[in-house]
């Protein structure tokens, strides 16, 4: 038996939109960043970015994960700040005009690069 691995081909326009949005966020250019944000996600993104004051200025970003979910794509971006990182997972979708827009944002938190992750809880062997 062979295992088929299917890779989601990310449209180049989506990669461009993600890069443009992330670069505008790093540059602290809300007008440019907001071109990619749908009204459904505006509040969540504003709240997440408001919490980044202690780690600003942002120095850069990295796309750490992408996944296709039907006609949507989930894109996880890590923004590097001077005193920690902000990780956002955004759901991207095409609007009626064919433009890629963020329709949902999950704030995965601001994390210090110096803090070790919590140890996972042990799994019961008899469960």
C-alpha positions as CSV (number, residue, x, y, z in Angstrom):
1,X,0.0,0.0,0.0
2,X,1.3,3.4,-0.9
3,X,0.5,6.6,0.9
4,X,-0.5,9.5,-1.3
5,X,0.7,12.8,-0.1
6,X,-1.3,15.7,-1.5
7,X,0.1,19.1,-1.3
8,X,-2.1,22.2,-1.4
9,X,-0.8,24.5,-4.1
10,X,-1.0,28.0,-2.7
11,X,-2.1,30.5,-5.3
12,X,0.7,33.0,-6.0
13,X,-1.8,35.9,-5.4
14,X,-2.4,34.6,-1.9
15,X,1.4,34.5,-1.2
16,X,1.6,38.1,-2.4
17,X,-1.3,39.2,-0.3
18,X,0.1,37.5,2.8
19,X,3.5,39.1,2.2
20,X,2.1,42.6,1.6
21,X,-0.1,42.4,4.7
22,X,2.7,41.2,6.9
23,X,5.2,43.8,5.6
24,X,2.6,46.6,6.1
25,X,2.1,45.3,9.7
26,X,5.8,45.3,10.4
27,X,6.2,48.8,8.9
28,X,3.3,50.0,11.1
29,X,1.3,51.1,8.1
30,X,-2.4,50.5,9.0
31,X,-3.7,51.9,5.8
32,X,-1.8,49.4,3.7
33,X,-2.5,46.5,6.1
34,X,-6.2,47.3,6.2
35,X,-6.6,46.7,2.5
36,X,-6.4,43.0,3.2
37,X,-8.7,42.9,6.2
38,X,-12.4,42.1,5.9
39,X,-14.8,43.8,8.4
40,X,-15.4,40.4,10.0
41,X,-11.7,40.2,11.2
42,X,-11.0,43.9,11.8
43,X,-11.8,43.8,15.5
44,X,-9.8,40.7,16.3
45,X,-6.7,42.0,14.4
46,X,-7.0,45.4,16.1
47,X,-7.1,43.7,19.5
48,X,-4.1,41.5,18.7
49,X,-2.0,44.3,17.4
50,X,-2.9,46.5,20.3
51,X,-1.3,44.0,22.6
52,X,2.0,44.3,20.7
53,X,3.0,47.6,22.2
54,X,5.5,46.1,24.6
55,X,7.4,44.2,21.8
56,X,7.4,47.0,19.2
57,X,9.0,47.9,16.9
58,X,8.4,44.8,14.9
59,X,11.6,43.6,13.1
60,X,10.2,41.1,10.6
61,X,7.9,38.2,10.0
62,X,7.9,34.6,8.9
63,X,5.1,32.5,7.5
64,X,5.3,29.4,9.7
65,X,2.4,27.3,8.4
66,X,-0.3,27.2,5.6
67,X,-3.2,24.9,5.1
68,X,-6.1,24.8,2.7
69,X,-9.5,24.4,4.1
70,X,-12.0,24.2,1.3
71,X,-11.8,27.5,-0.5
72,X,-10.1,29.2,2.4
73,X,-6.5,29.1,3.5
74,X,-5.2,29.2,7.1
75,X,-1.9,31.1,7.3
76,X,0.1,31.3,10.5
77,X,2.5,34.3,10.7
78,X,5.1,35.0,13.4
79,X,5.9,38.6,13.8
80,X,9.3,39.2,15.5
81,X,9.5,42.1,17.9
82,X,12.3,43.5,20.0
83,X,11.1,41.7,23.2
84,X,9.0,38.8,21.9
85,X,7.0,37.4,19.1
86,X,3.3,37.7,18.1
87,X,1.8,34.7,16.3
88,X,-1.4,35.2,14.3
89,X,-3.3,32.5,12.5
90,X,-5.4,34.2,9.7
91,X,-8.1,32.7,7.6
92,X,-7.9,34.1,4.0
93,X,-10.6,34.0,1.4
94,X,-11.3,35.5,-2.0
95,X,-13.9,38.2,-2.1
96,X,-16.3,38.8,-5.0
97,X,-13.7,40.9,-6.7
98,X,-11.1,38.1,-6.6
99,X,-9.0,39.8,-3.9
100,X,-7.6,37.9,-1.0
101,X,-8.9,39.1,2.4
102,X,-8.5,38.1,6.0
103,X,-11.9,37.0,7.2
104,X,-10.9,35.6,10.6
105,X,-7.9,36.0,13.0
106,X,-6.9,33.9,15.9
107,X,-4.4,35.5,18.2
108,X,-2.0,32.8,19.3
109,X,-0.3,35.1,21.7
110,X,2.8,37.2,22.4
111,X,5.6,35.0,23.5
112,X,9.0,35.9,24.8
113,X,11.9,34.3,22.8
114,X,13.7,33.7,26.1
115,X,11.0,31.7,27.8
116,X,11.0,27.9,27.6
117,X,7.7,26.3,26.6
118,X,5.7,24.6,29.3
119,X,6.2,20.9,29.7
120,X,3.4,18.9,28.2
121,X,1.1,16.9,30.6
122,X,2.0,13.2,30.8
123,X,-0.4,11.0,28.9
124,X,-1.9,8.2,31.0
125,X,-0.9,4.8,29.6
126,X,-4.1,3.2,30.6
127,X,-6.5,5.8,29.1
